[in-house]
């Protein structure tokens, strides 16, 4: 059960982002079209691979322009991405924690 949850948590946003890009490419173009040059498609791919939650939130808020509270949502998703990479660090430092 734990492995299934871990797989869903790690691959879920990446798979969702990939399907969303396939079925609604216009929204992704609106979000990333103002990025430099004709390689605009490279940034969403890197985002889905390394920062999937942040990329998904950016695609949600960017077509209307990123203003005021939108930065808060993007920042929260960045914290979620960083936490997914560093999730077990604190438990190893707790005295007496067996790590089940």
Backbone torsions as a table, in degrees:
resi	resn	phi	psi	omega
1	UNK	NA	-40.0	-179.2
2	UNK	-64.4	-40.5	179.8
3	UNK	-66.6	-36.9	178.3
4	UNK	-65.9	-42.1	178.2
5	UNK	-65.2	-42.8	179.7
6	UNK	-63.2	-42.1	177.4
7	UNK	-63.3	-43.3	178.2
8	UNK	-63.8	-41.6	-178.7
9	UNK	-68.1	-37.6	-178.0
10	UNK	-82.2	-41.5	-175.7
11	UNK	-95.5	-18.0	-177.0
12	UNK	-54.8	-55.5	-178.5
13	UNK	-67.5	-28.9	178.2
14	UNK	-70.2	-43.7	178.6
15	UNK	-66.8	-43.1	177.6
16	UNK	-60.0	-45.4	178.8
17	UNK	-61.8	-40.0	177.8
18	UNK	-63.7	-45.5	177.9
19	UNK	-66.8	-38.0	178.8
20	UNK	-63.7	-38.9	178.4
21	UNK	-66.5	-37.4	179.5
22	UNK	-68.5	-43.4	-173.8
23	UNK	-88.0	-20.7	176.8
24	UNK	-134.8	65.7	-177.1
25	UNK	-67.1	-24.3	179.6
26	UNK	-63.6	-39.4	179.1
27	UNK	-65.1	-39.6	178.7
28	UNK	-68.1	-37.0	176.6
29	UNK	-65.5	-40.0	176.7
30	UNK	-62.6	-39.1	-177.8
31	UNK	-71.2	-38.6	-172.2
32	UNK	-112.9	5.1	-176.0
33	UNK	-67.7	-30.4	-178.7
34	UNK	-81.0	1.3	176.7
35	UNK	-77.1	162.7	-166.6
36	UNK	-64.7	131.2	167.2
37	UNK	68.4	-166.0	-177.1
38	UNK	-86.4	0.0	178.8
39	UNK	-97.0	34.6	-179.3
40	UNK	-60.5	-28.9	-177.3
41	UNK	-70.8	-17.5	-179.3
42	UNK	-69.9	-37.3	-177.2
43	UNK	-65.5	-44.3	176.6
44	UNK	-63.2	-35.7	178.5
45	UNK	-64.7	-46.9	177.1
46	UNK	-62.3	-37.9	178.9
47	UNK	-65.0	-43.3	179.9
48	UNK	-65.9	-36.0	-178.8
49	UNK	-73.6	-47.0	-171.5
50	UNK	-100.1	-34.4	-178.5
51	UNK	-134.5	69.9	-172.3
52	UNK	-65.5	-41.8	-178.5
53	UNK	-67.1	-40.6	178.8
54	UNK	-64.6	-41.7	179.8
55	UNK	-64.4	-43.2	178.9
56	UNK	-62.5	-42.2	178.8
57	UNK	-66.6	-37.5	178.2
58	UNK	-63.1	-40.7	178.7
59	UNK	-65.6	-32.5	178.5
60	UNK	-69.0	-44.3	-172.4
61	UNK	-96.2	-21.6	-171.5
62	UNK	-70.8	-35.8	-177.8
63	UNK	-58.3	-28.3	176.7
64	UNK	-90.0	-1.9	-175.8
65	UNK	96.3	134.9	-178.4
66	UNK	-88.5	108.5	-178.9
67	UNK	-133.9	156.9	174.4
68	UNK	32.6	-103.4	-173.8
69	UNK	-67.9	-18.8	178.2
70	UNK	-61.5	-34.1	177.8
71	UNK	-65.0	-32.4	177.1
72	UNK	-62.8	-46.6	-179.5
73	UNK	-64.3	-41.8	178.3
74	UNK	-64.5	-40.6	177.7
75	UNK	-64.1	-40.4	177.4
76	UNK	-63.5	-38.5	178.2
77	UNK	-70.9	-32.3	174.4
78	UNK	-64.2	-41.5	176.1
79	UNK	-62.9	-39.1	177.8
80	UNK	-63.6	-41.1	177.7
81	UNK	-64.8	-44.5	179.5
82	UNK	-64.5	-39.6	178.6
83	UNK	-65.1	-33.0	179.1
84	UNK	-68.6	-27.0	177.8
85	UNK	-83.9	-28.4	-175.0
86	UNK	-114.5	24.0	-170.6
87	UNK	-58.7	-40.7	-173.8
88	UNK	-95.3	7.0	-174.2
89	UNK	-63.6	-47.2	-175.4
90	UNK	-66.0	-33.1	-177.9
91	UNK	-65.7	-30.9	-178.5
92	UNK	-71.1	-19.1	-177.4
93	UNK	-96.4	-4.9	-179.4
94	UNK	-80.7	122.0	179.6
95	UNK	-64.2	134.8	177.7
96	UNK	83.7	-1.9	178.9
97	UNK	-80.4	124.5	-175.4
98	UNK	-84.4	-22.7	177.1
99	UNK	79.1	43.1	-179.8
100	UNK	-69.2	NA	NA
